[in-house]
Amino acid sequence: MAHHHDVSRCLARFVTRMRDRVSDDICAARIERYLAKAALEDGQPSREAAETDPGINEAVARMDALTRGILILVVSQKMSVSEVARRFRMSEERVCRHFRRAVAIVAMGRDDRSRSQ
């Protein structure tokens, strides 16, 4: 029975590693399709109205597609990190890494914007 737990643990680590082998482009395309479909179902345009803070818009525009998509899912769609990971077949660590990067980029953009004013 002890071997069963070892095999289960190894299998879980293997599945996590395989999830992270999918390229960022494929994950970003999955998220874009999901967001487009969700926007059509809600009857809204595919892109939400621009945020009032141009510093945030500028920071989000500089992000790579996957980081931007994860930020939109967590903030606008109010999905949890585990929900994003499960739905788009990524590890939670990968989703967290991109979300932290997105928050850091937005924070730097806001800081840069406030210093220039």
N, CA, C and O atoms as a GROMACS GRO file, in nm:
protein
  468
    1MET      N    1   0.082  -0.119   0.000
    1MET     CA    2   0.000   0.000   0.000
    1MET      C    3   0.087   0.127   0.000
    1MET      O    4   0.047   0.230  -0.054
    2ALA      N    5   0.203   0.117   0.059
    2ALA     CA    6   0.293   0.233   0.064
    2ALA      C    7   0.338   0.272  -0.076
    2ALA      O    8   0.358   0.390  -0.104
    3HIS      N    9   0.354   0.174  -0.162
    3HIS     CA   10   0.395   0.203  -0.299
    3HIS      C   11   0.286   0.279  -0.375
    3HIS      O   12   0.316   0.360  -0.463
    4HIS      N   13   0.161   0.253  -0.340
    4HIS     CA   14   0.050   0.322  -0.405
    4HIS      C   15   0.059   0.473  -0.382
    4HIS      O   16   0.036   0.552  -0.475
    5HIS      N   17   0.094   0.514  -0.262
    5HIS     CA   18   0.105   0.657  -0.231
    5HIS      C   19   0.224   0.719  -0.304
    5HIS      O   20   0.216   0.833  -0.350
    6ASP      N   21   0.334   0.644  -0.313
    6ASP     CA   22   0.451   0.694  -0.386
    6ASP      C   23   0.419   0.713  -0.533
    6ASP      O   24   0.456   0.814  -0.592
    7VAL      N   25   0.350   0.617  -0.592
    7VAL     CA   26   0.312   0.625  -0.733
    7VAL      C   27   0.215   0.741  -0.754
    7VAL      O   28   0.228   0.815  -0.852
    8SER      N   29   0.120   0.757  -0.666
    8SER     CA   30   0.024   0.867  -0.678
    8SER      C   31   0.094   1.002  -0.673
    8SER      O   32   0.064   1.093  -0.750
    9ARG      N   33   0.189   1.016  -0.580
    9ARG     CA   34   0.263   1.140  -0.567
    9ARG      C   35   0.346   1.168  -0.692
    9ARG      O   36   0.350   1.281  -0.741
   10CYS      N   37   0.413   1.065  -0.744
   10CYS     CA   38   0.494   1.081  -0.865
   10CYS      C   39   0.407   1.116  -0.984
   10CYS      O   40   0.444   1.199  -1.068
   11LEU      N   41   0.292   1.054  -0.993
   11LEU     CA   42   0.200   1.082  -1.103
   11LEU      C   43   0.149   1.225  -1.096
   11LEU      O   44   0.137   1.292  -1.199
   12ALA      N   45   0.119   1.273  -0.977
   12ALA     CA   46   0.072   1.412  -0.961
   12ALA      C   47   0.180   1.511  -1.004
   12ALA      O   48   0.150   1.609  -1.072
   13ARG      N   49   0.306   1.485  -0.966
   13ARG     CA   50   0.415   1.573  -1.008
   13ARG      C   51   0.435   1.569  -1.159
   13ARG      O   52   0.462   1.672  -1.221
   14PHE      N   53   0.420   1.450  -1.218
   14PHE     CA   54   0.434   1.435  -1.362
   14PHE      C   55   0.326   1.515  -1.436
   14PHE      O   56   0.355   1.584  -1.534
   15VAL      N   57   0.203   1.504  -1.390
   15VAL     CA   58   0.093   1.577  -1.454
   15VAL      C   59   0.116   1.727  -1.443
   15VAL      O   60   0.091   1.800  -1.539
   16THR      N   61   0.164   1.774  -1.329
   16THR     CA   62   0.193   1.917  -1.312
   16THR      C   63   0.302   1.963  -1.408
   16THR      O   64   0.290   2.070  -1.469
   17ARG      N   65   0.406   1.884  -1.423
   17ARG     CA   66   0.513   1.920  -1.517
   17ARG      C   67   0.463   1.922  -1.661
   17ARG      O   68   0.501   2.010  -1.738
   18MET      N   69   0.379   1.828  -1.697
   18MET     CA   70   0.327   1.823  -1.834
   18MET      C   71   0.237   1.943  -1.862
   18MET      O   72   0.236   1.994  -1.974
   19ARG      N   73   0.162   1.987  -1.763
   19ARG     CA   74   0.078   2.105  -1.782
   19ARG      C   75   0.163   2.228  -1.814
   19ARG      O   76   0.123   2.312  -1.893
   20ASP      N   77   0.278   2.237  -1.752
   20ASP     CA   78   0.364   2.353  -1.773
   20ASP      C   79   0.445   2.345  -1.901
   20ASP      O   80   0.515   2.440  -1.935
   21ARG      N   81   0.438   2.235  -1.971
   21ARG     CA   82   0.512   2.222  -2.098
   21ARG      C   83   0.434   2.281  -2.215
   21ARG      O   84   0.491   2.302  -2.322
   22VAL      N   85   0.307   2.308  -2.197
   22VAL     CA   86   0.229   2.372  -2.302
   22VAL      C   87   0.280   2.514  -2.316
   22VAL      O   88   0.297   2.584  -2.216
   23SER      N   89   0.303   2.557  -2.439
   23SER     CA   90   0.362   2.689  -2.460
   23SER      C   91   0.269   2.802  -2.415
   23SER      O   92   0.147   2.785  -2.407
   24ASP      N   93   0.330   2.916  -2.386
   24ASP     CA   94   0.253   3.034  -2.346
   24ASP      C   95   0.155   3.076  -2.456
   24ASP      O   96   0.045   3.122  -2.426
   25ASP      N   97   0.196   3.060  -2.581
   25ASP     CA   98   0.108   3.100  -2.692
   25ASP      C   99  -0.020   3.018  -2.694
   25ASP      O  100  -0.129   3.072  -2.718
   26ILE      N  101  -0.008   2.889  -2.669
   26ILE     CA  102  -0.127   2.802  -2.668
   26ILE      C  103  -0.218   2.838  -2.551
   26ILE      O  104  -0.340   2.847  -2.567
   27CYS      N  105  -0.160   2.858  -2.433
   27CYS     CA  106  -0.240   2.897  -2.317
   27CYS      C  107  -0.307   3.032  -2.338
   27CYS      O  108  -0.423   3.051  -2.302
   28ALA      N  109  -0.234   3.126  -2.396
   28ALA     CA  110  -0.291   3.259  -2.423
   28ALA      C  111  -0.405   3.248  -2.524
   28ALA      O  112  -0.506   3.318  -2.510
   29ALA      N  113  -0.390   3.163  -2.625
   29ALA     CA  114  -0.498   3.145  -2.724
   29ALA      C  115  -0.622   3.085  -2.659
   29ALA      O  116  -0.734   3.123  -2.692
   30ARG      N  117  -0.603   2.990  -2.568
   30ARG     CA  118  -0.717   2.932  -2.495
   30ARG      C  119  -0.791   3.038  -2.415
   30ARG      O  120  -0.914   3.043  -2.414
   31ILE      N  121  -0.714   3.124  -2.349
   31ILE     CA  122  -0.776   3.230  -2.268
   31ILE      C  123  -0.847   3.330  -2.357
   31ILE      O  124  -0.958   3.373  -2.325
   32GLU      N  125  -0.786   3.369  -2.469
   32GLU     CA  126  -0.851   3.463  -2.562
   32GLU      C  127  -0.983   3.408  -2.615
   32GLU      O  128  -1.082   3.480  -2.622
   33ARG      N  129  -0.983   3.279  -2.651
   33ARG     CA  130  -1.108   3.217  -2.698
   33ARG      C  131  -1.214   3.217  -2.588
   33ARG      O  132  -1.331   3.245  -2.615
   34TYR      N  133  -1.174   3.186  -2.467
   34TYR     CA  134  -1.268   3.186  -2.355
   34TYR      C  135  -1.326   3.326  -2.333
   34TYR      O  136  -1.447   3.341  -2.316
   35LEU      N  137  -1.239   3.428  -2.333
   35LEU     CA  138  -1.286   3.564  -2.311
   35LEU      C  139  -1.377   3.612  -2.423
   35LEU      O  140  -1.476   3.681  -2.398
   36ALA      N  141  -1.345   3.576  -2.547
   36ALA     CA  142  -1.429   3.615  -2.661
   36ALA      C  143  -1.565   3.548  -2.650
   36ALA      O  144  -1.668   3.610  -2.675
   37LYS      N  145  -1.566   3.420  -2.615
   37LYS     CA  146  -1.692   3.347  -2.600
   37LYS      C  147  -1.775   3.404  -2.486
   37LYS      O  148  -1.897   3.419  -2.498
   38ALA      N  149  -1.710   3.435  -2.374
   38ALA     CA  150  -1.780   3.493  -2.259
   38ALA      C  151  -1.839   3.629  -2.294
   38ALA      O  152  -1.950   3.663  -2.250
   39ALA      N  153  -1.766   3.708  -2.372
   39ALA     CA  154  -1.815   3.840  -2.412
   39ALA      C  155  -1.936   3.828  -2.504
   39ALA      O  156  -2.030   3.906  -2.494
   40LEU      N  157  -1.934   3.730  -2.594
   40LEU     CA  158  -2.047   3.709  -2.683
   40LEU      C  159  -2.170   3.664  -2.607
   40LEU      O  160  -2.281   3.707  -2.637
   41GLU      N  161  -2.150   3.577  -2.509
   41GLU     CA  162  -2.263   3.530  -2.429
   41GLU      C  163  -2.323   3.640  -2.346
   41GLU      O  164  -2.444   3.642  -2.322
   42ASP      N  165  -2.239   3.734  -2.300
   42ASP     CA  166  -2.289   3.846  -2.220
   42ASP      C  167  -2.346   3.957  -2.306
   42ASP      O  168  -2.411   4.048  -2.255
   43GLY      N  169  -2.322   3.950  -2.437
   43GLY     CA  170  -2.370   4.055  -2.527
   43GLY      C  171  -2.286   4.180  -2.520
   43GLY      O  172  -2.334   4.288  -2.556
   44GLN      N  173  -2.162   4.170  -2.473
   44GLN     CA  174  -2.074   4.285  -2.463
   44GLN      C  175  -1.966   4.274  -2.570
   44GLN      O  176  -1.942   4.165  -2.622
   45PRO      N  177  -1.902   4.385  -2.604
   45PRO     CA  178  -1.789   4.377  -2.695
   45PRO      C  179  -1.679   4.290  -2.636
   45PRO      O  180  -1.672   4.271  -2.514
   46SER      N  181  -1.594   4.237  -2.722
   46SER     CA  182  -1.490   4.145  -2.675
   46SER      C  183  -1.390   4.213  -2.583
   46SER      O  184  -1.331   4.146  -2.498
   47ARG      N  185  -1.370   4.342  -2.596
   47ARG     CA  186  -1.282   4.416  -2.506
   47ARG      C  187  -1.368   4.505  -2.418
   47ARG      O  188  -1.459   4.572  -2.466
   48GLU      N  189  -1.338   4.504  -2.289
   48GLU     CA  190  -1.414   4.589  -2.199
   48GLU      C  191  -1.376   4.735  -2.220
   48GLU      O  192  -1.272   4.766  -2.278
   49ALA      N  193  -1.460   4.823  -2.170
   49ALA     CA  194  -1.431   4.966  -2.182
   49ALA      C  195  -1.299   4.997  -2.113
   49ALA      O  196  -1.264   4.936  -2.011
   50ALA      N  197  -1.229   5.089  -2.169
   50ALA     CA  198  -1.096   5.123  -2.117
   50ALA      C  199  -1.105   5.174  -1.974
   50ALA      O  200  -1.199   5.245  -1.938
   51GLU      N  201  -1.008   5.138  -1.896
   51GLU     CA  202  -0.997   5.185  -1.758
   51GLU      C  203  -0.972   5.336  -1.761
   51GLU      O  204  -0.913   5.386  -1.857
   52THR      N  205  -1.015   5.405  -1.660
   52THR     CA  206  -0.999   5.551  -1.660
   52THR      C  207  -0.855   5.593  -1.638
   52THR      O  208  -0.818   5.704  -1.676
   53ASP      N  209  -0.773   5.510  -1.578
   53ASP     CA  210  -0.633   5.544  -1.551
   53ASP      C  211  -0.548   5.504  -1.672
   53ASP      O  212  -0.529   5.385  -1.696
   54PRO      N  213  -0.496   5.601  -1.747
   54PRO     CA  214  -0.416   5.567  -1.865
   54PRO      C  215  -0.287   5.493  -1.830
   54PRO      O  216  -0.234   5.419  -1.913
   55GLY      N  217  -0.235   5.512  -1.710
   55GLY     CA  218  -0.115   5.440  -1.667
   55GLY      C  219  -0.139   5.290  -1.661
   55GLY      O  220  -0.053   5.211  -1.698
   56ILE      N  221  -0.258   5.251  -1.615
   56ILE     CA  222  -0.292   5.108  -1.610
   56ILE      C  223  -0.308   5.055  -1.752
   56ILE      O  224  -0.258   4.947  -1.783
   57ASN      N  225  -0.375   5.131  -1.838
   57ASN     CA  226  -0.392   5.086  -1.977
   57ASN      C  227  -0.258   5.066  -2.045
   57ASN      O  228  -0.238   4.968  -2.117
   58GLU      N  229  -0.167   5.158  -2.021
   58GLU     CA  230  -0.034   5.150  -2.081
   58GLU      C  231   0.043   5.028  -2.028
   58GLU      O  232   0.109   4.958  -2.104
   59ALA      N  233   0.033   5.005  -1.897
   59ALA     CA  234   0.102   4.891  -1.836
   59ALA      C  235   0.046   4.759  -1.888
   59ALA      O  236   0.121   4.666  -1.917
   60VAL      N  237  -0.085   4.750  -1.898
   60VAL     CA  238  -0.149   4.628  -1.948
   60VAL      C  239  -0.113   4.604  -2.094
   60VAL      O  240  -0.095   4.490  -2.136
   61ALA      N  241  -0.103   4.709  -2.172
   61ALA     CA  242  -0.067   4.696  -2.312
   61ALA      C  243   0.075   4.643  -2.331
   61ALA      O  244   0.104   4.579  -2.432
   62ARG      N  245   0.163   4.669  -2.235
   62ARG     CA  246   0.301   4.621  -2.244
   62ARG      C  247   0.317   4.474  -2.205
   62ARG      O  248   0.420   4.414  -2.234
   63MET      N  249   0.217   4.417  -2.141
   63MET     CA  250   0.226   4.278  -2.096
   63MET      C  251   0.221   4.181  -2.212
   63MET      O  252   0.165   4.210  -2.317
   64ASP      N  253   0.283   4.063  -2.191
   64ASP     CA  254   0.267   3.958  -2.291
   64ASP      C  255   0.124   3.903  -2.281
   64ASP      O  256   0.055   3.926  -2.182
   65ALA      N  257   0.082   3.831  -2.382
   65ALA     CA  258  -0.058   3.789  -2.394
   65ALA      C  259  -0.104   3.701  -2.278
   65ALA      O  260  -0.215   3.719  -2.228
   66LEU      N  261  -0.021   3.608  -2.234
   66LEU     CA  262  -0.063   3.518  -2.127
   66LEU      C  263  -0.076   3.592  -1.995
   66LEU      O  264  -0.173   3.570  -1.921
   67THR      N  265   0.017   3.677  -1.964
   67THR     CA  266   0.012   3.755  -1.840
   67THR      C  267  -0.112   3.845  -1.839
   67THR      O  268  -0.182   3.855  -1.739
   68ARG      N  269  -0.138   3.911  -1.951
   68ARG     CA  270  -0.255   3.998  -1.963
   68ARG      C  271  -0.384   3.917  -1.949
   68ARG      O  272  -0.477   3.960  -1.880
   69GLY      N  273  -0.389   3.801  -2.013
   69GLY     CA  274  -0.508   3.717  -2.006
   69GLY      C  275  -0.536   3.670  -1.864
   69GLY      O  276  -0.651   3.670  -1.820
   70ILE      N  277  -0.433   3.629  -1.793
   70ILE     CA  278  -0.452   3.583  -1.655
   70ILE      C  279  -0.497   3.698  -1.567
   70ILE      O  280  -0.582   3.679  -1.480
   71LEU      N  281  -0.442   3.817  -1.588
   71LEU     CA  282  -0.485   3.934  -1.512
   71LEU      C  283  -0.633   3.962  -1.536
   71LEU      O  284  -0.707   3.988  -1.441
   72ILE      N  285  -0.676   3.956  -1.659
   72ILE     CA  286  -0.817   3.981  -1.692
   72ILE      C  287  -0.906   3.875  -1.628
   72ILE      O  288  -1.012   3.908  -1.574
   73LEU      N  289  -0.865   3.750  -1.633
   73LEU     CA  290  -0.946   3.643  -1.574
   73LEU      C  291  -0.962   3.661  -1.424
   73LEU      O  292  -1.071   3.644  -1.369
   74VAL      N  293  -0.853   3.693  -1.357
   74VAL     CA  294  -0.858   3.703  -1.212
   74VAL      C  295  -0.929   3.830  -1.167
   74VAL      O  296  -1.009   3.827  -1.073
   75VAL      N  297  -0.901   3.942  -1.234
   75VAL     CA  298  -0.958   4.069  -1.189
   75VAL      C  299  -1.098   4.092  -1.246
   75VAL      O  300  -1.192   4.117  -1.171
   76SER      N  301  -1.113   4.084  -1.378
   76SER     CA  302  -1.241   4.116  -1.440
   76SER      C  303  -1.342   4.003  -1.429
   76SER      O  304  -1.460   4.026  -1.399
   77GLN      N  305  -1.297   3.881  -1.453
   77GLN     CA  306  -1.388   3.767  -1.450
   77GLN      C  307  -1.404   3.709  -1.309
   77GLN      O  308  -1.488   3.622  -1.286
   78LYS      N  309  -1.322   3.756  -1.216
   78LYS     CA  310  -1.326   3.715  -1.076
   78LYS      C  311  -1.309   3.564  -1.058
   78LYS      O  312  -1.379   3.500  -0.979
   79MET      N  313  -1.215   3.507  -1.135
   79MET     CA  314  -1.182   3.366  -1.122
   79MET      C  315  -1.067   3.352  -1.023
   79MET      O  316  -0.979   3.437  -1.017
   80SER      N  317  -1.068   3.245  -0.946
   80SER     CA  318  -0.956   3.219  -0.855
   80SER      C  319  -0.840   3.160  -0.935
   80SER      O  320  -0.856   3.114  -1.047
   81VAL      N  321  -0.724   3.164  -0.874
   81VAL     CA  322  -0.605   3.109  -0.938
   81VAL      C  323  -0.624   2.960  -0.967
   81VAL      O  324  -0.587   2.912  -1.074
   82SER      N  325  -0.681   2.888  -0.872
   82SER     CA  326  -0.701   2.744  -0.893
   82SER      C  327  -0.804   2.719  -1.003
   82SER      O  328  -0.792   2.622  -1.078
   83GLU      N  329  -0.903   2.805  -1.014
   83GLU     CA  330  -1.002   2.791  -1.121
   83GLU      C  331  -0.940   2.817  -1.258
   83GLU      O  332  -0.969   2.745  -1.354
   84VAL      N  333  -0.855   2.917  -1.267
   84VAL     CA  334  -0.784   2.946  -1.393
   84VAL      C  335  -0.694   2.829  -1.429
   84VAL      O  336  -0.692   2.785  -1.544
   85ALA      N  337  -0.621   2.778  -1.332
   85ALA     CA  338  -0.530   2.666  -1.356
   85ALA      C  339  -0.606   2.543  -1.405
   85ALA      O  340  -0.564   2.477  -1.500
   86ARG      N  341  -0.715   2.514  -1.341
   86ARG     CA  342  -0.794   2.396  -1.378
   86ARG      C  343  -0.858   2.413  -1.516
   86ARG      O  344  -0.851   2.322  -1.598
   87ARG      N  345  -0.919   2.526  -1.541
   87ARG     CA  346  -0.990   2.546  -1.667
   87ARG      C  347  -0.897   2.547  -1.788
   87ARG      O  348  -0.932   2.495  -1.893
   88PHE      N  349  -0.778   2.606  -1.772
   88PHE     CA  350  -0.687   2.621  -1.886
   88PHE      C  351  -0.569   2.524  -1.881
   88PHE      O  352  -0.471   2.538  -1.955
   89ARG      N  353  -0.579   2.426  -1.792
   89ARG     CA  354  -0.482   2.316  -1.783
   89ARG      C  355  -0.339   2.366  -1.764
   89ARG      O  356  -0.248   2.331  -1.839
   90MET      N  357  -0.322   2.450  -1.662
   90MET     CA  358  -0.190   2.500  -1.625
   90MET      C  359  -0.172   2.472  -1.476
   90MET      O  360  -0.270   2.448  -1.405
   91SER      N  361  -0.049   2.475  -1.430
   91SER     CA  362  -0.027   2.457  -1.286
   91SER      C  363  -0.061   2.588  -1.214
   91SER      O  364  -0.053   2.697  -1.270
   92GLU      N  365  -0.098   2.574  -1.088
   92GLU     CA  366  -0.129   2.692  -1.008
   92GLU      C  367  -0.005   2.780  -0.992
   92GLU      O  368  -0.015   2.903  -0.987
   93GLU      N  369   0.112   2.717  -0.985
   93GLU     CA  370   0.236   2.794  -0.972
   93GLU      C  371   0.257   2.883  -1.094
   93GLU      O  372   0.298   2.998  -1.081
   94ARG      N  373   0.228   2.830  -1.210
   94ARG     CA  374   0.245   2.908  -1.334
   94ARG      C  375   0.147   3.025  -1.338
   94ARG      O  376   0.184   3.136  -1.376
   95VAL      N  377   0.022   2.999  -1.299
   95VAL     CA  378  -0.078   3.106  -1.298
   95VAL      C  379  -0.038   3.213  -1.197
   95VAL      O  380  -0.045   3.332  -1.227
   96CYS      N  381   0.005   3.171  -1.079
   96CYS     CA  382   0.049   3.267  -0.976
   96CYS      C  383   0.166   3.351  -1.025
   96CYS      O  384   0.171   3.472  -1.002
   97ARG      N  385   0.261   3.287  -1.091
   97ARG     CA  386   0.379   3.358  -1.140
   97ARG      C  387   0.338   3.468  -1.238
   97ARG      O  388   0.387   3.580  -1.230
   98HIS      N  389   0.248   3.436  -1.332
   98HIS     CA  390   0.203   3.535  -1.430
   98HIS      C  391   0.118   3.644  -1.364
   98HIS      O  392   0.127   3.760  -1.401
   99PHE      N  393   0.036   3.606  -1.267
   99PHE     CA  394  -0.047   3.706  -1.200
   99PHE      C  395   0.040   3.801  -1.119
   99PHE      O  396   0.016   3.922  -1.120
  100ARG      N  397   0.140   3.749  -1.048
  100ARG     CA  398   0.231   3.837  -0.973
  100ARG      C  399   0.305   3.930  -1.066
  100ARG      O  400   0.325   4.047  -1.035
  101ARG      N  401   0.347   3.878  -1.182
  101ARG     CA  402   0.416   3.961  -1.281
  101ARG      C  403   0.322   4.072  -1.329
  101ARG      O  404   0.365   4.187  -1.343
  102ALA      N  405   0.196   4.040  -1.355
  102ALA     CA  406   0.100   4.140  -1.402
  102ALA      C  407   0.079   4.249  -1.298
  102ALA      O  408   0.075   4.367  -1.331
  103VAL      N  409   0.064   4.208  -1.172
  103VAL     CA  410   0.044   4.307  -1.066
  103VAL      C  411   0.167   4.396  -1.053
  103VAL      O  412   0.154   4.517  -1.033
  104ALA      N  413   0.285   4.339  -1.065
  104ALA     CA  414   0.408   4.419  -1.056
  104ALA      C  415   0.418   4.518  -1.172
  104ALA      O  416   0.459   4.632  -1.152
  105ILE      N  417   0.381   4.476  -1.291
  105ILE     CA  418   0.386   4.564  -1.408
  105ILE      C  419   0.289   4.680  -1.391
  105ILE      O  420   0.322   4.794  -1.420
  106VAL      N  421   0.167   4.650  -1.344
  106VAL     CA  422   0.067   4.755  -1.323
  106VAL      C  423   0.114   4.850  -1.214
  106VAL      O  424   0.099   4.972  -1.227
  107ALA      N  425   0.171   4.796  -1.107
  107ALA     CA  426   0.219   4.882  -0.999
  107ALA      C  427   0.332   4.973  -1.046
  107ALA      O  428   0.335   5.091  -1.012
  108MET      N  429   0.424   4.919  -1.126
  108MET     CA  430   0.532   5.003  -1.179
  108MET      C  431   0.476   5.109  -1.273
  108MET      O  432   0.523   5.223  -1.272
  109GLY      N  433   0.376   5.074  -1.353
  109GLY     CA  434   0.315   5.170  -1.444
  109GLY      C  435   0.247   5.282  -1.369
  109GLY      O  436   0.255   5.398  -1.410
  110ARG      N  437   0.181   5.249  -1.260
  110ARG     CA  438   0.115   5.353  -1.180
  110ARG      C  439   0.217   5.441  -1.110
  110ARG      O  440   0.199   5.562  -1.101
  111ASP      N  441   0.325   5.380  -1.061
  111ASP     CA  442   0.431   5.459  -0.996
  111ASP      C  443   0.497   5.554  -1.095
  111ASP      O  444   0.519   5.671  -1.065
  112ASP      N  445   0.527   5.504  -1.214
  112ASP     CA  446   0.588   5.588  -1.318
  112ASP      C  447   0.496   5.702  -1.355
  112ASP      O  448   0.541   5.815  -1.374
  113ARG      N  449   0.370   5.674  -1.364
  113ARG     CA  450   0.270   5.774  -1.402
  113ARG      C  451   0.258   5.881  -1.294
  113ARG      O  452   0.249   6.000  -1.324
  114SER      N  453   0.257   5.838  -1.167
  114SER     CA  454   0.240   5.936  -1.059
  114SER      C  455   0.366   6.024  -1.043
  114SER      O  456   0.356   6.140  -1.003
  115ARG      N  457   0.484   5.968  -1.073
  115ARG     CA  458   0.606   6.048  -1.064
  115ARG      C  459   0.612   6.153  -1.174
  115ARG      O  460   0.666   6.262  -1.153
  116SER      N  461   0.558   6.121  -1.291
  116SER     CA  462   0.566   6.214  -1.403
  116SER      C  463   0.466   6.329  -1.389
  116SER      O  464   0.477   6.429  -1.460
  117GLN      N  465   0.369   6.316  -1.301
  117GLN     CA  466   0.268   6.421  -1.288
  117GLN      C  467   0.307   6.526  -1.190
  117GLN      O  468   0.232   6.621  -1.168
   0.00000   0.00000   0.00000
